[in-house]
Amino acid sequence: MELYEIRPQGERSEPSSGQAGRPHKPVEEAENGTMVQDEQDAKRLGKDMEQVETNQELREAGLVPDPIQD
């Protein structure tokens, strides 16, 4: 399945890319139940997770962290 952005004139854009800028894998090939599909996805996820604040950092900022994550 390819995803398209709908533009005001009704024209379609190029198909959207998957994780890390690669094309989506067909459902039959995707590894369901994993956070990443390959090493490139793992590196991307690691960089993304570096930006996520910890529960302690959220508390120090006066925010309430997700209680399930404690």
C-alpha positions in Angstrom: 0.0 0.0 0.0 1.4 3.4 -1.0 0.5 6.5 0.9 0.0 9.8 -0.8 -0.3 13.4 0.4 -3.5 15.0 -1.0 -2.7 18.4 -2.4 -5.2 21.3 -2.8 -5.4 20.8 -6.5 -6.2 17.1 -6.0 -2.8 16.1 -7.4 -0.9 13.2 -5.6 2.6 13.6 -4.3 5.2 10.9 -4.4 4.6 7.9 -2.2 5.7 8.5 1.4 8.9 6.9 2.7 9.1 4.5 5.6 11.3 4.7 8.7 14.7 6.3 8.2 13.7 7.5 4.7 13.4 4.0 3.1 10.4 2.7 1.3 7.9 0.8 3.4 8.3 -3.0 3.5 5.4 -5.1 2.3 3.4 -6.5 5.2 4.5 -10.0 4.4 8.2 -9.0 4.8 7.9 -6.7 7.9 9.0 -8.1 11.2 5.9 -7.6 13.3 6.4 -7.2 17.1 9.8 -5.5 16.9 10.6 -1.9 17.5 13.1 -1.9 14.6 13.4 -3.8 11.4 17.2 -3.6 11.0 20.4 -2.0 12.2 19.7 1.3 10.5 16.3 1.5 12.3 18.0 0.7 15.6 20.5 3.6 15.1 17.7 5.9 14.3 15.6 4.8 17.3 18.7 5.3 19.5 19.1 8.9 18.3 15.4 9.5 18.8 15.5 8.1 22.4 18.4 10.4 23.3 15.9 13.3 22.9 13.3 11.8 25.2 13.3 13.3 28.7 13.4 10.9 31.7 10.6 10.9 34.3 13.0 12.7 36.7 13.7 15.4 34.1 9.9 15.8 33.6 9.3 16.2 37.3 12.1 18.8 37.6 10.4 20.7 34.8 7.1 20.6 36.8 5.4 18.1 34.5 3.7 14.9 35.4 5.3 11.8 33.9 3.3 8.8 32.6 2.7 6.7 35.8 2.9 3.4 33.9 6.5 4.2 32.8 7.7 4.6 36.5 
